Amino acid sequence: MRLTVLGSAGSFPGPESPCSAYLVEADGFRLLVDFGSGSLSSLQRYAGLHAPDAILLTHLHCDHMFDAVLYVVVRRWAPDGPYPALPVYAPAGAPDRLSAAYGEDGSVEDVYQFYALQPGTFPIGPFTVTVDRVNHPVETYGVRLEHDGRSLCYSSDTAPCEALLRLAQNADVFLCEASYLDGVDNPPDLHLTGREAGEAATKAAVGRLLLTHLVPAWGSEAHTLESAASAYAGPLEVVRPGASYDV
């Protein structure tokens, strides 16, 4: 598998990154995991406008799904369009949410073929996908992708929880959010700190920790890295748009 970061900013686009979007490739198949605000630009820069063969939206907060609304224009109104409906795996409310956001033309179900997520394991292209509900205020799924004996876990947005540890167990790469700073009175049941991300990586015995969903306006990358390193002894770094990783 190959992971390419299209966007990694948490909660709203930062000065150097769009919001969450990650392209995972195997056997010529490209799965776009999340499609947050601003990431349609990065998709064109690092992969191609029509690169995704399927989309998985972990939850319906705008910083993880809003450019799927703009992508309707790409697929419905292109001079050589419309394109065939693209598979989208998402929480059950996705068709209504995306249609409401798009507005004037009503339903987007001519553009997307929706499959409602629920905890469990299923195939998408060459990937074996496992999802489970994690600790966030709306219906949110952490994701584990497996292919050819390798595994990638993506936390999505979550506070500490057992489901995240199960998904990450022995993963070769753990792409984990670290939105909040340690030592601050953060809101509960919403996000992880760097130390909490590091603790999860250690408990799950992952091979590599990639930190994402940092919020530049709220914190310090150096502080987050130091906090994560205090709890996890393996290789770790903060991801950036355009970075690619072999899993």
Buried (B, 14 or more C-beta within 10 A) or exposed (E): BEBBBBBBBBBBBBEEBBBBBBBBBBEEBBBBBBBBBBBBBBBBEBBEEBBBBBBBBBBBBBBBBBBBBBBBBBBBEEEEEEEEBBBBBBBBBBBEBBBEBBEEEEEBEBBBEBBEBEEEEEEBBBBEBBBBBBBBEEBBBBBBBBBEEBBBBBBBBBBBBEBBBBBBBEBBBBBBBBBBBBEEEBEEEBBBBBBBBBBBBBBBEBBBBBBBBBBBEBBEEEBBBBBBBEBBEBEBEBBEBEBEBEB
